[in-house]
């Protein structure tokens, strides 16, 4: 492109050749990208200039009514579409009517004259919050094509400024947490290209996320025909320099430029309608160009292009913001030079939300296996296990038991010819075995896959309650030592202490006896389900046999909250007070207010007793940055009030005893039926041993996670005290800034007394974008997100398939709840949510059934659902979107599907 430069020192108009990639604040995202592209070898960009944000600022400052209207727009209810629509229209009118000052108009018309006064131009919006790595704003502001003459260019520059406040742009900014007042508008004016064909190139597959696969959409004439949906595009799929798939559409219409300005739709000649807009060679050439652009910007790009008789022109390039990031490969994977396959840790931990850097880096530090971060989530590279035939079978087996969708996703990847894992000899990473599974907290307790190269260590087979008591005592002793030691440490000494504490953390969680106890409960469950299904035709027989199993810390947490309700129920003033707290988003000081009420001291003591045992827990508790119940007790209030309303006195003891008696009755019935079968005494004796084993160890399955969270709370308290010192010393602006540093970065800041505020700001912005992403169950190093599918023929038409984890069938009202704080339940309701971790367990007592999008047979929600005798189906894809709040549904917890009744 010709390097067109304009007057030195001009702040309102800059030629594209003068625009730097780092000047988005002056020329907007589109302008900055085009400026960078105009200097990139081999990339041709139409000549043009930018009207900078300084010009926009001048015009808006001269129109005080705009400021007043923006105040009103900021105060409008975001859910009141009519008000937002009306106010944004008023802002646009005020901006357009403000006029362009004479000196600014002269700058713009002079720039037009230098490029060619009689030429046609594209006048395009370029906002400062646009084409960002985290939000593209594609199509939110306006573009005008084939604008002829200086006066028309000036008019359309004003219209571009006004388009900053289209209703769609205002709503999009609110969705992305961007204040209208912080955004400025630049305008890009370029010589018009009259193309033979045009379209869009995605340098990564926008649907699957595969970075090796590029997609080209192409049509005749101007790209508006594709953008507006006037025609279907030709679609070329290009991988490794070759077109691997193409779809040629019938293109009946196109958009062409008019000689005097403007555009119009035209009919494509019949004989041309099925002609490809590009040849295969041109599609490959375009992708090669796109790869060069992608390499320059460092991420996959969404590129708008035009083809003329002398080659391709690039008219826009922006990041593809919807792709899930790819983990950085571990050094061993780089050395192997083979693809990697990652399994999501969050799907096993029942917490798929994004974590802040301190959260995910702390989990990495205390995990038993290497984990890679991407998009604020953690993943385990299982490629070595898949590449070895023996360990592959074991991995797929345990994945199938835990979450059939993960197994199917892995098998789908393995079937792909383009994803070729070499066959390796038996892997030697026995320590990595299966921590992608969920025999216990992923990466923490218990190998879910037999170690490579040998048989797994045998599980405990003797149902001795003393084993669990010994394990709990060991954990508590270690925790007490941590609490004594960490209390006296600060500064660099704290981090020296934590290095040793993390080793002790892993030693406790890798205790061979603990692993064997967990496996004993799981193996007994699998044995009972398999054998009693074979011998008696019972489905998921272990569910009823594990009701009210002793020593389950998570189910006890729910029952103990019923006891808190018993302490509060007799005091109406306390109940009324707590109803007010429930409606107060900042109600964490309510404990102090209780003592002023009749019965308030009793209520406060009951809540504080509960917090002493469970106050380290919270929603998404694997993330150390999340507020614990001890720090933020208000979320417990609606759960307590539900218990007050829905249960009577003594409900905890009564429910536990009912479950225990039902389990005993089931046991007697099963053993009686077995004894009348051929070889019945042997079968009954074996079954009795397994029932004793599952009841002895099933409850312990939840304890290691409790121990993790207890330790995490002590780590967090110490780190926040250190953060407070950094704030007092002026190193950090606020204490919670440490959440946006990794553990190593926080340690470095403490030792050096320095921290980079720009890094923290970037991390905050990145976290906001990660929150909007949905992590896949399986992710490849090519970026392909694979979630698997149920391949079943036993699900009725229209029903939603899932994994049966707790037997029984129940019909009721669906309550779709995404935030525990929003829970308000009535008797007979069925909880529908994305995932549940132990903090949700108290809610299980008040519902009749459970449906989740994420989960497996041995994950926490499934264990507690069985403990409480709650019909449950987990792993139901998009359940919270396909089931509406208030709909009647039927949960088939035995067969693993959900019917929507209306």
C-alpha angles and dihedrals in degrees: 000000000000109000101240112192129185136202115321112249094019109144098183103052126036129174114237088246089062096050119103125211089239094055099087089125089062103035104018128243096292093048093048092050093047090049090054092046092050089065097043114109113249095012118109120202123182113256115263151125140238127238098213132227088253087070091050091049092053093050095047093046089056091056107064092181088070090062092051092048091050089054090054092045091051090053095048119111105257089218092055098090094177093055093046090048094050096044094046089052090053091051091051092049092050092050094048092047093048091083130212117276114245096246092050092047088052091052091052097044090046090054090050091050092053091053094043125294095215095046126105119247142199110225110201136181117239113184125189089237094055137100089014122159087246103038126022100191086206110183095358095114128040136268125192122201133206097013110174126200134018094268092054091047090053091049093051093046086061090048091052090052090051092049089070083082102048110139091246092052093049092050092046091052091050091050089054095044095248120146114229090226093058094059124086130189128229123179127223116210115191138172107266118253116212101204135195088215137359141176147123132303121201110195089203127038102267092206105044097023093231107160094198092060121074124192125210121196112194139178140162122275124354120003092241089087090064097039093051093047092242091136138014112248131234105251123210121187112204126189127173094349096311135099103240098174138011137182116196113202129205101252107198098166139033138182117241133181119253118231094239096042137286129059139264140193115251134185117250114231110260093239090054098046096089096037112113113253088221135025119236089252091054091049090052091047091051092051090049088055090047091053089055090052091045091052091051095051094037098230140065113289139215102214129189113208142177129204120214130172091275100046144278127336121196114218100173142004126185135164118267098241100186098067119106109237120250119237117247106255119249115246092254090057091050089050091049090051088209132122119272129223117205129198119206115249091197093063090059094042093049091237115103096161119116116268126214117243096262089051099052095037091053090051089050091051094052099037122107094226135040114273130189125213125226128161092355091302133102128237136186119221105230095174095111090053092049093047093059113072096217097045090042091061092048092048094049091047095054092042089054092052092049101038121353090200092062091051092048091048091052092047090049090055092046091053093056112104091206092057103065117179111191117236107250130192116258108310116247097207098100089154088063093053112138102327084137083071127072109243081131133341104334111263091006119066130029132350110263091194124053110255115262118257098026149028119290119259107269117258124237109278101178112087094223113157089202089072093063091043090053092049093050091049091051091052094047092049091052091046092051090052090051091050093050094046101044093050093073099043130097140153118010089342089064092058092047087053093047092054088061092040091056090054090052089046090057093042091057093046094047093049102142092220091053092050091048092050092052092048091048091060093045095046092049090051092051092045093051093047093048100042098039089047089052097042103033105017090243118152117219091349093173092068095076092038092059097051111133093000108182125254100025103148093192096053089044088056090061094044092048090056087059087058089053088054089051089057092050103038097078092057112073093183090057092048091050091048092051091050087060091048089052090062094046114088089198098045100125092116092064094108091070090050093054096069091066092063132079105265091009096119090055091049093048093050091050092051094045091049088053091049092050089062101032106016092108090066129088142146110300089012095172086075107081091203094065116101112256122224089252088058096037110022097163094093088066092061099077090047091052092047091049088054092048090052101039104037139051130225116296093020094139096058092039094052093047092050092047090054093047092051092047090052090051092049090049090049093052091047094049094047092047092051092047094052093062092055124091107280084009099155092057091047091048093048092050091047092049090053091051093047090052089047096050093047092048096051110020093084093052089062088084099047102078090057089052089052091051093052092047090054092045091056091055091048091049095050091052094046093049091052087054090048089053089056090051090053092049089050092050094246093118131030094220137004096247090059086087088070088070093055124078117242090257092049090050091051090049090050091051092049096043098031088227134109132174111240091194090059090051091049091050091049092052091052092047092050091054090054093046091055089065094054125092111219118226124232090233128023129185128212086248087064097251113150112212122185102172130224139240109252098199135139097189098078118099118243111276095017122122114242122222143143119292107229105155124030129238138066126252136174124204150114115312115232107196104203123175097170124045089218090064094056115126112159140182128202111283097023120141116223114228116184144140097255141334129218125185092283089068093057096094087059091058091071091066100047135076098215144001134228122177136174093221130041149095140219095272102031119118098261091051093048093051094043088057091044090056095038092244118158105237140179119186135182092048104159113236092350094154091055100040095046116061122215108261097023119131112244138173119222116208100198093173098051100031109242142101127223121207106217100183 
